[in-house]
C-alpha cells in the first residue's frame, strides 16, 4: 500500500512539473508562435537595436510598411525584420503593428503618431527614458546616406533640388515626423528633405549597409572590384553645368561593356558579368558617381522618389531608365495591364530613336543595343531621368 501511495505522489509531482511554465517560458512560447508571421506597421514608429526605448534607433518605419515578426521578445516588444532585411525591435502595441494584417487598420496623422510613441505605456520603462527617446530624434540624430539622393527644398518630389547627397555622407535629422521624408541638415549646413526609405538613409553615423563603390571612366571593361565614390561637389557641379554631357558620358561608358556576359544576381563589385540592374548601376556610378540601388525594383523606387516617373513612351528622353514587368507569351496578356500593380523585373537605358541599351539573358548575348520593339513596349511600366 505504501509503495502504491509513493508511486502516486511521484506521478503527481511529475505532472505538476510538466505543466508549470515560468514567465520567461511563456514569452518563449509566444515567440515561437509568432516566428515568421507577417505584420503591417499601423503608425510611424522607431525600429530599435534592443527591446527598450533606450536602445539605439536603427531606422524609422512608416505606416503601411510590411515586416516579418521574428519573435515576441516580451509582453511589450517584437523582434522584427523589415522588407530591406534590417532586424530590430519595435513596440508590440496594436497601435503600431498588427500581426497578420494586410493593410493599415486606421489612418493616423503624423502628429498623433509622435505623441503616441512618446507616451508608450511600457511597465518597465521610466518616463525619463521615454522623454530621452523622443529627444534623441529631435535635432540630434545622425544618419548616413546609403546611395545618391537629391536634397530637396520641400517634402515633395516636385520641389526644388538643392543638391545631391552621396553614399557615406553624414547628415543630422532635424524632423522625422513625416512618414515619407526626413528634414535634414548636411555637413555644409544646408537644410532640406530626403526620402526616409532605408535604401537612401540609415540611422547612425558611418552606417552604410552596402559598401559604396565607383571608379573613374575607363575605355575598356575592368573585372576587378571598384573602390571610392565621387565627391558631392563634383557631382552637383557637373549636373548644374551640363546634364546632356553627363548623360552622354553614361551612355558612352555603357557602350564600352557591349558583349559583357549576362549573369542573374551578378557580383555588384565586379564588371565580369552583369544582370540588368547591375549594368545600369555600374555605368551611372562609373561615369558620373551616382550610386543607384542594387536591383531594378529599388531603382524604380529611386526614380519615383528622386525624379518624375513617365508612362508616356512618346516623351521618353535619351539616358532615361526604363522599367518593365514580366514577359507573358499569352495573346492579349497586356491588353488590360494595370501598371500601378505590376512588379518591376527589368531595367534598361533608353538611347532615343526607339533603341534600348541593356542586358537580359545569357541567350541574348549579354550587354547589347536592341530595338524598343512591341514585346518590350507591351511590358513597359514607366521611365524616368536619373540626370536632369
Buried (B, 14 or more C-beta within 10 A) or exposed (E): EEEEEEEEEEEEEEEEEEEEEEEEEEBBEBBEEBEEBEBBBBBBBBBBBBBBBBBBBBBBBBBBBEBBBBBBBBEBBBBBBBEBEBEBBBBBBEBBBBBEBEEBEEEBEBEEBBEBBBEBEBEEBEEEEBEEBBEBBEEEBEBBBBBBBBBBEEBEBEEEBBBBBBBBBBBBBBBBBBBBBBBBBBEEEEBBBBBBBBBBBBBBEEBBEBEBBBBEEEEEBEEEEBEEBBEBEEBBEBBEEEBEEBBBBBBEBBEBBBEBEBBEEBEBBBBEBBBBBBBBBBBBBBBBBBBBBBBBBBBBBBBBBBBEBBEEBEEBBBBBBBBBBEBEEEEEEBEEBEEEEBEBBBBBBBBEEBBBBBBBEEEEBBBBBBEBEEBBEBBBBBBBBBBB
